[in-house]
Amino acid sequence: VYKRQTLVETVFETAMERELLEERMAEENVLGFPHVMVAPSYRVGKSMVIQGVGLGGLEPNTVLLGWPHNWRAGGHHKEDALVLVETLCECTAMEKAVLLCMHLQDFPRDPIAGGYIDIWWLIHDGGLLLLIAHLLRKSKVWRDCKLRLHTVAERSDNSDMIKRTLEELLEKLRIEASVEVVELEDDDLLAY
C-alpha cells in the first residue's frame, strides 16, 4: 500500500536508500554512480528507471533482469511473469538491450577454475553478446574460463565459410574463442 509522502519525506527516504546503496556497493567493491528513485510501486519505479536514468549525456543501453520464480505456479507468481513481459516491451520501446538471467542470486563470486562461457549467437546483435562474454573474462571470477561461440545454420548454408568469417571477426576484435557452427534442417530452424 502506497501512502502519499511529503516532499521532505521523499527526500529523506531517497537519502537513506542512497546511503544503503553506497554501502552495498562498497561491500561488493563496485565502482559506479549510484542513483536512487523513489516510486509508489515497483512497476512505476522500473518504468521511471528504464526511461530516465543517465549521467549527463551518458545513459545505459542494457537492462539486467532476473527470471521470475515459479511463474507457472499461478497466483502472485503469474503477476511476476506479466511484469517481466511488460518490462521487456518497455525496454524494446526504449531501444535497450536486455540480459535476462536465471538464478541471478547464485552468480559466482569466487574464481571458477576452468570451464566455459558459451555464447549462442542466434541473431546479429551488434556484438553485444561477444562484448559481455569478453568483459566477463576480465573479471577474476571468469578469467580462467574459455569462450565458445556457437551459431546455427541451415544445412544448405556454407558452414565452413560461416565458421571462417566468425573466426576472422574474433581475430579482428582480439577475442580468443572457439567457433562451432550447428547445422540444422530448415524445419528445425523455425524454433530459432
C-alpha positions as CSV (number, residue, x, y, z in Angstrom):
1,V,0.0,0.0,0.0
2,Y,1.4,3.3,-1.0
3,K,0.9,6.4,1.2
4,R,1.3,9.8,-0.2
5,Q,4.6,11.3,1.0
6,T,5.5,14.9,1.6
7,L,8.5,16.3,-0.3
8,V,10.6,16.2,2.9
9,E,9.7,12.5,3.5
10,T,10.6,11.6,-0.1
11,V,14.0,13.4,0.1
12,F,14.7,11.8,3.4
13,E,13.8,8.3,2.0
14,T,15.9,8.9,-1.1
15,A,18.9,9.9,1.0
16,M,18.6,6.8,3.3
17,E,18.3,4.5,0.3
18,R,21.2,6.1,-1.5
19,E,23.4,5.6,1.6
20,L,22.3,1.9,1.8
21,L,23.2,1.5,-1.9
22,E,26.6,3.1,-1.5
23,E,27.3,0.8,1.5
24,R,26.4,-2.2,-0.5
25,M,28.5,-1.1,-3.5
26,A,31.5,-0.6,-1.1
27,E,30.9,-4.1,0.4
28,E,30.9,-5.6,-3.1
29,N,33.8,-3.4,-4.3
30,V,31.7,-2.0,-7.1
31,L,32.5,1.4,-8.6
32,G,29.8,3.5,-10.2
33,F,27.4,6.3,-9.9
34,P,24.6,5.3,-7.5
35,H,21.2,6.8,-8.3
36,V,18.0,6.3,-6.3
37,M,14.5,6.9,-7.4
38,V,11.5,6.7,-5.0
39,A,8.3,5.5,-6.6
40,P,4.9,4.3,-5.4
41,S,5.4,0.8,-6.7
42,Y,8.0,-1.5,-8.4
43,R,6.2,-1.2,-11.7
44,V,6.2,2.6,-11.7
45,G,9.8,2.7,-10.4
46,K,11.2,0.4,-13.1
47,S,9.4,2.3,-15.8
48,M,11.0,5.5,-14.5
49,V,14.4,4.0,-14.4
50,I,14.2,2.5,-17.9
51,Q,13.1,5.8,-19.3
52,G,15.1,8.3,-17.4
53,V,18.4,7.2,-15.8
54,G,21.7,8.5,-17.0
55,L,24.5,10.8,-16.2
56,G,24.6,13.9,-18.4
57,G,24.7,12.6,-22.0
58,L,25.5,9.1,-20.9
59,E,22.7,6.6,-20.4
60,P,22.7,2.8,-20.0
61,N,21.8,0.8,-23.1
62,T,21.3,-2.5,-21.3
63,V,18.9,-3.7,-18.6
64,L,19.7,-6.7,-16.4
65,L,16.6,-8.6,-15.3
66,G,16.1,-11.7,-13.2
67,W,13.8,-14.5,-14.4
68,P,10.6,-14.7,-12.4
69,H,10.5,-17.5,-9.9
70,N,7.7,-20.1,-10.1
71,W,5.8,-18.1,-12.7
72,R,3.9,-21.2,-13.9
73,A,2.5,-21.8,-10.4
74,G,0.0,-19.0,-10.8
75,G,-1.1,-16.6,-8.0
76,H,1.2,-13.7,-7.4
77,H,3.9,-15.5,-9.3
78,K,1.9,-15.2,-12.5
79,E,1.9,-11.4,-11.9
80,D,5.7,-11.5,-11.8
81,A,5.7,-13.0,-15.3
82,L,3.3,-10.3,-16.6
83,V,5.6,-7.6,-15.1
84,L,8.5,-9.2,-16.9
85,V,6.7,-9.2,-20.3
86,E,5.7,-5.6,-19.6
87,T,9.3,-4.7,-18.8
88,L,10.6,-6.4,-22.0
89,C,8.1,-4.3,-24.0
90,E,9.3,-1.1,-22.3
91,C,12.9,-2.0,-22.9
92,T,12.2,-2.7,-26.6
93,A,10.4,0.6,-27.0
94,M,13.3,2.5,-25.4
95,E,15.8,0.5,-27.6
96,K,17.5,-1.1,-24.6
97,A,19.3,-4.5,-24.8
98,V,18.0,-6.9,-22.1
99,L,20.1,-9.5,-20.2
100,L,17.6,-12.0,-18.8
101,C,19.3,-14.2,-16.1
102,M,18.0,-17.2,-14.3
103,H,19.3,-17.8,-10.7
104,L,21.0,-14.4,-10.6
105,Q,21.3,-14.8,-6.8
106,D,23.6,-17.8,-7.5
107,F,26.0,-15.7,-9.6
108,P,29.5,-16.9,-8.6
109,R,31.8,-14.7,-6.5
110,D,34.8,-17.0,-6.3
111,P,37.1,-17.7,-9.2
112,I,36.0,-20.6,-11.4
113,A,38.8,-23.0,-12.3
114,G,38.4,-23.9,-16.0
115,G,35.0,-24.2,-17.6
116,Y,33.4,-22.4,-20.5
117,I,31.4,-19.3,-21.3
118,D,29.1,-20.3,-24.1
119,I,27.7,-17.7,-26.5
120,W,24.8,-18.8,-28.6
121,W,24.8,-16.2,-31.4
122,L,21.3,-16.7,-33.0
123,I,20.7,-13.3,-34.4
124,H,23.1,-10.5,-35.1
125,D,23.0,-8.2,-32.1
126,G,25.9,-5.8,-33.0
127,G,28.3,-7.9,-30.9
128,L,26.8,-7.3,-27.5
129,L,27.0,-11.0,-26.5
130,L,30.6,-11.1,-27.5
131,L,31.4,-8.0,-25.6
132,I,29.7,-9.2,-22.5
133,A,31.5,-12.5,-22.6
134,H,34.8,-10.8,-23.2
135,L,34.2,-8.4,-20.3
136,L,33.2,-11.3,-18.1
137,R,36.6,-12.9,-18.8
138,K,38.3,-9.7,-17.5
139,S,36.8,-10.5,-14.1
140,K,38.8,-12.6,-11.6
141,V,35.8,-14.9,-11.3
142,W,35.7,-15.9,-15.0
143,R,39.4,-15.3,-16.0
144,D,40.2,-19.0,-16.4
145,C,37.2,-19.9,-18.5
146,K,37.4,-20.3,-22.2
147,L,34.9,-18.7,-24.7
148,R,32.9,-20.8,-27.1
149,L,30.9,-19.1,-29.8
150,H,28.0,-21.3,-31.3
151,T,25.9,-20.3,-34.2
152,V,23.1,-22.0,-36.0
153,A,23.0,-22.5,-39.8
154,E,20.9,-24.3,-42.3
155,R,22.4,-27.5,-43.9
156,S,22.3,-25.7,-47.2
157,D,24.5,-22.9,-45.9
158,N,28.3,-22.9,-46.3
159,S,29.1,-23.8,-42.7
160,D,32.9,-23.7,-43.3
161,M,32.6,-20.1,-44.6
162,I,30.4,-19.1,-41.7
163,K,33.0,-20.5,-39.3
164,R,35.9,-18.8,-41.0
165,T,34.1,-15.5,-41.1
166,L,33.3,-15.7,-37.4
167,E,36.9,-16.7,-36.6
168,E,38.2,-13.7,-38.6
169,L,35.8,-11.4,-36.8
170,L,37.0,-12.7,-33.4
171,E,40.6,-12.2,-34.5
172,K,39.9,-8.6,-35.6
173,L,38.3,-8.0,-32.2
174,R,41.2,-9.7,-30.4
175,I,38.8,-12.1,-28.7
176,E,40.0,-15.6,-28.1
177,A,37.2,-18.1,-28.6
178,S,36.5,-21.3,-30.4
179,V,33.7,-21.4,-33.0
180,E,31.1,-24.1,-33.7
181,V,28.5,-24.0,-36.4
182,V,25.5,-26.2,-35.6
183,E,23.8,-27.3,-38.8
184,L,20.0,-27.9,-38.6
185,E,17.3,-28.8,-41.1
186,D,15.1,-25.9,-42.3
187,D,12.1,-27.2,-40.2
188,D,14.3,-27.3,-37.0
189,L,15.5,-23.7,-37.6
190,L,12.0,-22.3,-37.1
191,A,12.5,-22.7,-33.4
192,Y,15.4,-20.4,-33.5
